[in-house]
Amino acid sequence: MVNPELLKILCCPETHQSLRESTAELVEELNRQIVAGTLKNRAGKVVTAKLSGGLIRSDGKYLYPIREQIPIMLVDEAIALQP
């Protein structure tokens, strides 16, 4: 869980949209895809490290991964979410 005060000041580095925490179910699904080797980030690289959470851009298009309780706020590390 991300500190609520930190979540208030974090924003998407690309669009500056606000972020919200992802559900545990979504993180589990993405981790299944990581184990299967089918999940790619925005840079087109296969994601190999499991997520401990995620922050979803307010438009719902991208998730910024959280690994070991640290939000990874890099555009190329974002994961596109299916509609």
N, C-alpha and C positions, 0 to 999 in steps of 0.2 A: 504494500500500500504506500502510495506517495503522500508525503506530508502535504496537507491541504494548503498551507501557506506557500509552499514551493509550487504547487500546481497552479496557484493564482498568478504567479509571475512567469511561468514557462509558457512559451508559444511556439508555433511552428516556425522554424528558421527560414522557411521559404515564403510563406504567405502571411505570417504573423497571426494566424487564426488561433483561437484558444484551443485547449486540449482537454480531454476527459479520460479518465481511466478506463481501460478495457475490462470486459467481464472475464471471469476465470474460465468460462466455457470457451471463449474466443482464444485465449492464451493456450488452453489445452489443445484446441484444434490446430493452431499454428505450430505448436510443439510436435504434434503428430506428423505434420507435413515436413518439419525439420528432420525428424527421425527418418522419414521416408526419402529424404533428399530431394524433395520437390518444391520447396519454398525458396523463392529468389527475392532479393531486395531490389530497390529501385535502380541500383547500379548494374543489375543483371547477374550478380554473384549469388551462388547457392548459399543460403544461411545454414551454418553448421552448429552454432551455439544456441542452446535452448533459452527460451525467454522466461524471466521470472514475473513479467508483467508487460504492459504496453500502454502507450498514450495515443489516443485516437484524435486526429485533427477534427475540428468541429464540422467539417463537411463530410466526414466519414470515409474519405478516400484513402487515407494513409494512416498507418500505425507506426509510431516510433517505439522501438523495443526498449524494454527495461531488462538489464542483465545485472545480477548480483546487487539489486536495489538501486542501480544507477541508470537514469534515463539517457539513452544514446540519441542525442538531438542533432544528428547529421542527416542531411537530405538524402544522400546515397544509401544510408542504412535503413531508411523508411521502407515499410512493407506495404504494398498496394493491397487494399481490401476489396474483395469481390462485392458487387451490389447485392 
